[in-house]
Amino acid sequence: MADLLESKRVKVRKPHICQGCGKKIEVGETAIVSVVADGGTVWRYYECIVCHKYAESNCYKCSDFDYCVGENYFVGLIKECMAERKR
């Protein structure tokens, strides 16, 4: 089971890719870095503010949270989820 341990707002010191939509987060931009643990493995990922707000509002209470944020979390997942909800 994937557990979200921490999320915090940071100004990035090197470029990152938003895990939620695939947008490049440039040096100096604000992003959210989250730390997740799953089965003894800990990792972090970066999201732009828009994707993180969407995830806070829609994903953290979702019944598929473990599936989506666990090993199946791929770049562009939040963007795909937003598009599906608009249909």
C-alpha positions in Angstrom: 0.0 0.0 0.0 1.4 3.4 -1.0 1.5 6.0 1.8 2.0 9.7 1.1 4.5 10.7 3.8 5.0 14.4 3.1 4.3 17.1 0.5 5.9 20.5 0.6 6.2 23.5 -1.7 9.7 24.2 -2.9 11.5 26.4 -5.4 13.4 23.9 -7.6 17.1 24.2 -8.0 17.4 22.0 -11.0 14.8 21.2 -13.8 12.2 18.5 -13.1 9.3 17.0 -15.0 5.9 17.4 -13.4 4.8 13.8 -12.7 1.2 14.9 -13.1 1.2 16.4 -16.6 4.7 16.1 -18.0 5.4 19.8 -18.1 9.0 20.9 -17.5 9.4 22.6 -14.1 12.2 25.2 -14.7 14.9 26.3 -12.2 13.4 28.8 -9.8 9.8 27.8 -10.3 7.6 26.7 -7.5 6.6 23.0 -7.3 5.4 20.5 -4.8 7.7 17.6 -3.9 6.0 14.6 -2.3 7.5 11.6 -0.6 5.8 8.3 -0.9 6.6 4.9 0.7 5.4 1.6 -0.6 6.5 -1.8 0.6 9.8 -0.6 2.1 10.7 1.6 -0.9 10.6 5.4 -0.6 10.6 7.8 -3.5 9.9 11.4 -4.2 8.2 13.1 -7.2 7.6 16.6 -8.3 4.3 18.2 -9.4 3.4 21.6 -10.7 1.0 23.5 -8.5 -2.0 22.9 -10.8 -1.6 19.1 -10.7 -0.9 19.0 -7.0 -4.1 21.0 -6.3 -6.1 18.6 -8.5 -4.6 15.6 -6.7 -5.4 17.1 -3.3 -9.0 17.7 -4.3 -9.7 14.5 -6.3 -7.0 11.8 -5.7 -6.2 11.5 -2.0 -9.7 10.3 -1.2 -10.0 8.1 -4.3 -10.5 4.4 -4.0 -7.8 3.9 -6.6 -5.2 6.1 -4.7 -2.9 3.1 -4.0 -3.1 2.0 -7.6 -2.5 5.5 -9.0 0.2 6.8 -6.6 2.0 3.5 -6.2 4.1 1.8 -8.8 1.5 2.7 -11.5 2.0 6.5 -11.2 3.3 7.6 -14.6 4.1 10.9 -16.0 0.9 12.5 -17.3 -1.5 10.5 -15.0 -3.1 13.6 -13.5 -3.5 15.2 -17.0 -5.2 12.0 -18.2 -7.4 11.9 -15.2 -8.5 15.5 -15.6 -9.4 14.8 -19.2 -11.5 11.7 -18.3 -13.5 13.7 -15.7 -14.4 16.3 -18.2 -16.0 13.7 -20.5 
